Amino acid sequence: MKKLLLLLLFIPSIVIADSSSEFYEPSDSNAYQGRLLYDSSKEDYPIEKMIKLCEPYTGIDTAQTKCKQQSQQSIMICEYKCSLHWAASSK
């Protein structure tokens, strides 16, 4: 149980390894994954936007949401996966 709690504490600190500037919405063809950009000085963490984009794919898998700060102080790139990504990755 303690290991699980420690793991949950470190999940937000996980960052994206690939900081490509390609942004996309989840779909069947990309295994229900998405990437978006947001300015943290102008808007809150975009979880509501991610939830809305993942709605057709049974919702967002919050454990698979990772954000990385870009060179500009407030610009963030977030990668997220919808719940169906597990089904797509097992094909």
Buried (B, 14 or more C-beta within 10 A) or exposed (E): EEEEEEEEEEEEEEEBEEEEEEEEEBBEEBBBBBBBEBEBEEEEEBEEBBBEBBEEBEEBBEEBBBBBBEEEEEBBBBBBBBBBBEEBEEE
